[in-house]
Amino acid sequence: MLHVGDKEKQEIIELRMGQSYRITPGVVHRFEAPPNVDVTLIEVSTPEIDDVVRLEDDYNRVKE
C-alpha cells in the first residue's frame, strides 16, 4: 500500500502487481507491504538525492 499525504490528510492507495505511481516532489509518502506478503519494490528517482527528508523510519536509519 502507498500512503500519500501527511498524517492529518492521507490517502491510502492499494497498488497491484505491475502498477506504478508517480509521486510529485514535496509530497509526503510511505510504502507499506501487507503482512505475510512478499513484495519487490523498485524505486526510481531523480539524481537529486540531496532533497530527501526522512520524517520517520522503522529501521533506525539516520534522519537527515
C-alpha positions as CSV (number, residue, x, y, z in Angstrom):
1,M,0.0,0.0,0.0
2,L,1.1,3.6,-0.6
3,H,0.3,6.3,2.0
4,V,0.3,9.7,0.3
5,G,0.0,12.9,2.3
6,D,0.6,13.9,5.9
7,K,-1.0,12.3,9.0
8,E,-3.9,14.9,9.1
9,K,-4.9,14.3,5.4
10,Q,-3.7,11.0,4.0
11,E,-4.8,8.9,1.0
12,I,-4.1,5.2,1.0
13,I,-3.7,3.6,-2.4
14,E,-3.5,-0.2,-2.9
15,L,-1.2,-1.0,-5.7
16,R,-1.4,-4.2,-7.6
17,M,1.3,-6.2,-9.3
18,G,2.8,-4.3,-12.1
19,Q,1.3,-0.9,-11.2
20,S,3.3,2.2,-10.8
21,Y,2.6,5.6,-9.1
22,R,4.3,8.9,-9.7
23,I,4.9,10.9,-6.5
24,T,5.5,14.6,-7.2
25,P,8.3,16.4,-5.5
26,G,7.5,17.6,-2.0
27,V,4.7,15.1,-1.3
28,V,5.0,13.1,1.9
29,H,4.7,9.4,1.2
30,R,5.3,5.9,2.7
31,F,5.2,2.4,1.2
32,E,3.9,-0.4,3.3
33,A,3.7,-4.1,2.4
34,P,0.7,-6.1,3.8
35,P,1.8,-8.7,6.5
36,N,2.9,-12.1,5.2
37,V,3.1,-10.9,1.6
38,D,6.4,-10.9,-0.5
39,V,6.9,-7.6,-2.2
40,T,9.5,-6.3,-4.5
41,L,9.5,-2.6,-4.7
42,I,11.6,-0.8,-7.3
43,E,12.0,2.9,-6.6
44,V,13.2,5.2,-9.4
45,S,14.3,8.7,-8.5
46,T,16.0,11.7,-10.0
47,P,19.7,12.1,-9.2
48,E,19.0,15.0,-6.8
49,I,19.0,13.0,-3.6
50,D,20.1,16.0,-1.5
51,D,16.5,17.0,-1.1
52,V,15.4,13.7,0.6
53,V,13.9,14.3,4.1
54,R,13.3,11.3,6.2
55,L,10.4,12.0,8.6
56,E,10.0,8.6,10.1
57,D,11.9,5.3,9.7
58,D,11.2,1.8,11.1
59,Y,14.8,0.7,10.7
60,N,16.5,3.4,12.8
61,R,18.3,4.9,9.9
62,V,19.7,8.4,10.4
63,K,17.2,11.2,9.8
64,E,18.6,13.9,7.5
